[in-house]
Each structure stands twice: as C-alpha cells, then as structure tokens.
Amino acid sequence: MEQSINDFAERMQYKLDLNKDKDCDIMNPDGAGRGWKHCNTHWLLARAREELKELEEALESGCAKDIQNECADVGNFVMMIFDVTGPQPF
C-alpha cells in the first residue's frame, strides 16, 4: 500500500480516537444506537459537507497540520457512508 494512504489512514484513526467519547446525540441525533453504524447517510453527508467547509478555511490559513486534520475529518465521514452501505463488489 502507498505510504500516503497509510499516513492518511493513521490520521483518520487519530481523529476518530479524539472523538470516540462524544455522546450518542452528537453522533446520532435520532438516538438509536451508538456510533456511525446507526447514523442516517444523509446526516453523515451533511457532516462531510460541514467538514469540507472547515477544510476550505484550513487551506486559506495555510497551516499544514490543520489542513491534514480537516482532510482526515472529511475522509472519516465519507468512510462512514462507505461502511454503512455495506460491502459491495467492485
């Protein structure tokens, strides 16, 4: 696997670990279950869009650490949508 993919995945995991203690109502506003597996895909997509806005702001600031953290946030919400739609053939 490409090193850049491994680096990105590590940053994604870091960001997930930072947020693992968030209350259910933050991660799942409907209150059913805990974590992204119980989230509506439209809600996850809305969150990805919010994170894209934050990424744009980070790009404007030029801070590489902030840019990479926001990239990981966007990637995490897109990964969550990928995960909840289940395994599919290529």
C-alpha positions in Angstrom: 0.0 0.0 0.0 1.2 3.5 -0.7 2.8 5.3 2.2 0.5 8.3 1.7 -2.6 6.1 2.1 -1.1 4.7 5.3 -0.4 8.2 6.6 -3.9 9.3 5.8 -5.4 6.2 7.4 -3.4 6.9 10.6 -4.5 10.5 10.7 -8.1 9.4 10.2 -7.8 6.9 13.1 -6.2 9.7 15.3 -9.2 11.9 14.6 -11.7 9.1 15.3 -9.9 8.4 18.6 -10.1 12.1 19.6 -13.9 12.0 19.1 -14.7 8.5 20.4 -16.3 9.8 23.7 -18.9 12.0 22.0 -22.4 11.5 23.2 -24.8 9.5 21.1 -27.0 12.5 20.4 -24.0 14.2 18.8 -23.0 11.3 16.6 -26.5 10.0 16.1 -29.2 12.7 16.5 -32.0 10.1 16.3 -30.7 8.4 19.4 -30.8 4.9 18.1 -27.6 3.0 18.9 -24.2 4.4 19.2 -21.7 5.4 16.6 -21.8 5.9 12.8 -23.2 2.5 12.0 -26.6 3.8 13.3 -26.4 7.1 11.6 -28.5 8.2 8.6 -26.4 8.5 5.4 -27.9 11.9 4.7 -26.8 13.2 8.1 -23.3 11.8 7.5 -23.2 13.5 4.2 -24.3 16.8 5.7 -21.4 16.4 8.3 -19.0 15.7 5.5 -20.0 18.9 3.8 -19.5 20.8 7.1 -16.0 19.3 7.3 -15.3 20.4 3.7 -16.1 24.0 4.7 -13.6 23.6 7.6 -11.1 22.2 5.1 -11.5 25.2 2.9 -10.8 27.5 5.9 -7.8 25.5 6.8 -6.5 25.8 3.2 -6.9 29.5 3.4 -4.9 29.7 6.7 -2.1 27.6 5.1 -1.4 25.6 8.3 -0.4 22.1 7.1 -1.4 20.4 10.4 -4.9 21.9 10.3 -5.3 21.0 6.6 -4.3 17.4 7.2 -6.6 17.1 10.2 -9.6 18.5 8.2 -8.8 16.1 5.4 -9.0 13.3 7.8 -12.3 14.6 9.2 -13.8 14.7 5.6 -12.3 11.3 4.9 -13.8 9.8 8.1 -17.4 10.9 7.3 -17.1 9.6 3.7 -15.7 6.3 5.1 -18.7 6.1 7.5 -21.1 6.4 4.5 -19.0 3.7 2.7 -19.2 1.5 5.8 -23.0 1.8 6.5 -23.8 1.0 2.9 -22.3 -2.5 3.4 -19.7 -4.4 1.3 -20.2 -4.2 -2.4 -18.3 -5.8 -5.3 -16.0 -3.6 -7.3 
